[in-house]
Amino acid sequence: MLPNPLDGVFAYVDAKPGKAALITALLLASASCLPGGAFTQARPLPTASATLHSATIDLPRGSYCWNSGGHGECADSAGPDLRLETGYLKPYRTAGGFNVEITFHSTNQPSTFNVELVKSPDGKVGPVKESGTHSFTLGASPPVAVGTYLYVVTGTWPEGDVGFFLALDVIPGIA
């Protein structure tokens, strides 16, 4: 015969269960009123879009870490080459020569904004200089090489970091 794991455990059951429910409700209500308390409303993961001259496209989410409302979650994205090969990322075909404007759809704007070129036809990769608030310049071709460019756009909020992909197929000319 196996030993009972609850031997020696005593439980208190209130004869008035309504009283316990009332105390629990009051504790939860008062805790949610405290600034920075344990019970804060969760903020959803932001989304993003890019405005390219006259077109606006939604940006697929990449890797992120998000901690909101007492719940934390991180997700790693597949690499950009694999996403292009599988068709998950479909490059937007455009001529260059304009500013790419990034819009974050969230309850508040990110505290930092970063754009990194992770794939280009000439093999040049690295950080991209901002040309304004949440924007960067896409050069005209020529002089930039014709082909596929892949950018990772990252925003940082108090809740965490969220990355987005922007894939462009640059053709000769100016948009």
C-alpha positions in Angstrom: 0.0 0.0 0.0 1.4 3.4 -1.0 1.6 6.2 1.6 -1.0 8.9 1.4 0.8 12.2 0.5 -1.9 14.2 2.2 -1.4 12.5 5.6 -0.9 15.2 8.2 -2.3 18.0 6.0 -5.1 20.0 7.6 -7.4 22.2 5.6 -9.5 25.0 6.9 -12.9 25.4 5.2 -14.8 28.6 6.0 -18.4 27.8 6.9 -19.3 31.0 5.0 -17.8 30.8 1.5 -19.3 34.1 0.5 -17.0 35.8 3.0 -13.9 34.3 1.4 -15.0 35.3 -2.1 -15.6 38.9 -0.9 -12.2 39.1 0.7 -10.5 37.7 -2.4 -12.4 40.2 -4.6 -11.4 43.1 -2.4 -7.8 42.0 -2.4 -7.7 41.7 -6.2 -9.5 45.1 -6.7 -7.1 46.9 -4.4 -4.0 45.3 -5.9 -5.1 46.4 -9.4 -5.3 50.0 -8.3 -1.7 50.1 -7.1 0.8 51.7 -9.6 3.0 49.0 -11.0 1.0 46.4 -9.1 1.0 42.8 -9.9 -2.3 43.1 -11.8 -1.7 45.4 -14.7 -3.5 45.3 -18.0 -1.6 43.4 -20.7 -0.6 45.4 -23.8 -0.8 43.4 -27.0 2.2 42.9 -29.2 2.6 45.8 -31.6 2.3 45.5 -35.3 4.0 47.7 -38.0 3.6 48.9 -41.5 5.8 50.6 -44.0 4.8 53.4 -46.3 6.8 53.4 -49.6 6.1 56.5 -51.7 2.3 55.9 -52.2 1.9 52.3 -51.0 1.5 51.0 -47.4 2.4 47.4 -46.6 2.1 45.4 -43.4 5.4 44.1 -42.0 5.6 40.5 -40.9 6.7 40.1 -37.3 10.1 38.6 -36.6 11.7 37.7 -33.3 10.4 39.3 -30.1 10.4 39.3 -26.3 7.4 40.8 -24.6 6.5 41.0 -21.0 3.1 42.6 -20.2 0.3 42.0 -17.7 2.3 39.5 -15.7 3.0 37.3 -18.7 6.3 37.1 -20.6 6.9 35.5 -24.0 9.8 35.3 -26.4 9.8 33.9 -29.9 12.6 33.4 -32.3 12.0 33.9 -36.0 13.4 31.8 -38.9 16.2 33.5 -40.7 15.6 35.9 -43.5 17.0 33.6 -46.2 14.7 30.7 -45.2 11.7 33.1 -45.1 12.5 34.3 -48.6 13.0 30.8 -49.9 9.7 29.5 -48.4 7.7 32.4 -49.7 6.8 33.7 -46.3 8.5 37.0 -47.2 7.4 38.3 -50.5 9.5 41.3 -51.6 7.6 44.4 -52.6 8.8 45.5 -56.1 9.7 49.2 -56.3 12.1 51.7 -57.7 14.1 53.6 -55.0 14.7 57.2 -54.3 12.4 57.9 -51.4 12.1 57.7 -47.6 10.6 54.5 -46.1 8.3 55.5 -43.2 7.7 52.9 -40.5 4.4 53.1 -38.5 4.1 51.2 -35.3 0.6 50.2 -34.4 0.6 50.1 -30.6 -0.8 52.0 -27.6 2.5 53.9 -27.3 5.4 54.6 -29.5 8.7 52.7 -29.1 11.5 54.4 -27.1 14.1 53.2 -29.6 14.0 52.4 -33.3 16.6 50.5 -35.3 16.9 49.4 -38.9 19.4 46.9 -40.1 20.1 45.7 -43.6 20.6 41.9 -43.4 20.6 41.0 -47.1 21.4 43.0 -50.3 22.4 42.1 -53.9 25.9 43.5 -53.4 26.4 41.7 -50.0 26.6 45.0 -48.0 24.8 44.6 -44.7 24.7 46.5 -41.4 22.9 49.3 -39.6 20.9 51.8 -41.7 21.0 55.5 -40.8 17.6 57.1 -40.0 16.5 59.9 -42.2 13.8 61.1 -39.7 11.6 59.7 -37.0 11.0 56.1 -37.8 12.2 56.5 -41.4 15.2 55.7 -43.6 16.1 56.5 -47.2 15.9 53.9 -49.9 18.4 54.9 -52.6 17.6 55.1 -56.3 19.0 52.6 -58.7 21.5 53.4 -60.0 23.7 53.9 -57.9 22.2 51.2 -55.6 22.3 47.7 -57.0 19.1 46.2 -58.5 17.8 43.2 -56.5 16.4 42.0 -53.2 17.0 44.0 -50.0 15.9 42.6 -46.6 15.7 44.9 -43.6 14.9 44.1 -40.0 13.1 46.9 -38.2 13.2 46.8 -34.4 11.2 48.8 -31.9 11.8 48.8 -28.2 9.1 49.5 -25.7 9.1 49.2 -21.8 7.5 45.7 -22.4 10.2 44.5 -24.7 11.6 44.4 -28.2 9.8 43.4 -31.4 11.3 42.9 -34.8 9.7 43.2 -38.2 10.8 42.2 -41.7 10.8 44.5 -44.8 11.7 42.8 -48.1 12.1 45.0 -51.2 12.9 44.1 -54.8 14.5 47.3 -56.1 14.2 47.9 -59.8 16.0 50.6 -61.9 14.7 54.1 -61.7 13.2 56.6 -59.2 9.8 56.0 -57.6 
